[in-house]
Amino acid sequence: MTVKLLITGASGFVGSRVAAAARRRPDVHVRLLSRHAPPGPEYVHGDLCAPPSLRGACADTDVLVHCAAQVGGDAETVRAVNDHGTRALVQEAVRAGVRRIVYVSTAAVLGRGPFRGVRPGQVPVAPASPTSRARAAAERYVLDAGGLVLRPHLVYGEGDRWVVPGLVWLMEELSATLTGCEALQSMIDVDTLGRAVVAAALSPALGDGVHHVDHPEPVAVGDLLASVCRQVAEPGGGAAVDVATALGRAAGSPLALHHLGMLTVDHWFVDETFWKDTGCAPGEGFAAAFSRAAPWYRAFLRSRVS
């Protein structure tokens, strides 16, 4: 039996991998929601910033996979896409009788941490930014409709313009890398996340509610920074500073302080049930996946300064 899957955000970093993984499944018929939908049976027109345009978008759909998100930017657009747009989309899915709604959210809705070995439901939602507050609101609409919320933490791989480039920027600001930090970070490469989202969308064994979606093995910040310096860029020429010195150097930069606040605190999330119930393998882990992505990161960072 063919499952009719509608995906939002398929032109984005995560959504494009979800769409690619879904297209590899012979039992899935894929359609993509887009505000710039070209002619063709694969595309459905709809704009999250214009809720009336979503009317009828979920017709003849079995599963909705909502990957679209506005990350950063002005507060009005963030609310329009993540909050109001998701509410309208979920209402349309319910009206159309969609049997499963999957929302790809973020562990950032839980706030700043520390989080060490935290399982779903163990800590309250406590978003600390406008983007996270709007995405927490989106989660609520999905959960109230009986849907499934997936919360990855740090997502990396080809196309990542936030996580690893942000680490390189931080080290440039510090003129050094960071030493003496023992924090653990949950991470997942974007290709594995794409497969995992599709597996969750199709799995009859996975119950609705919230799940963390990260590789089971967290990454130590020291190992993360060492890999970035060794394979991508080494700002500061190999110099290293401890956390206290780094905080002093970053005192005049709120963004640098934000990055340090995340790096120096555990963000380790656990959810064995997700991988077991979906039957999806969590991939080979950070070292191998990052090595594959390193050439892309090097080229991307070169392009930013050329």
Secondary structure, 3 states (H helix, E strand, C coil): CCEEEEEECCCCHHHHHHHHHHHCCCCEEEEEEECCCCCCCCEEECECCEHHHHCCCCCCCCEEEECCCCCCCCHHHHHHHHHHHHHHHHHHHHHHCCCEEEEECCHHHHCCCCEEEECCCCCCCCCCCHHHHHHHHHHHHHHHCCCEEEECCEEECCCCCCHHHHHHHHHHHHCCEEECCCCEECEEEHHHHHHHHHHHHHCCCCCCEEEECCCCCCEEHHHHHHHHHHHCCCCCCCCEEEHHHHHHHCCCCHHHHHHHHHHCCCEEECCHHHHHHHCCCCCCCHHHHHHHHHHHHHHHHHHHHC
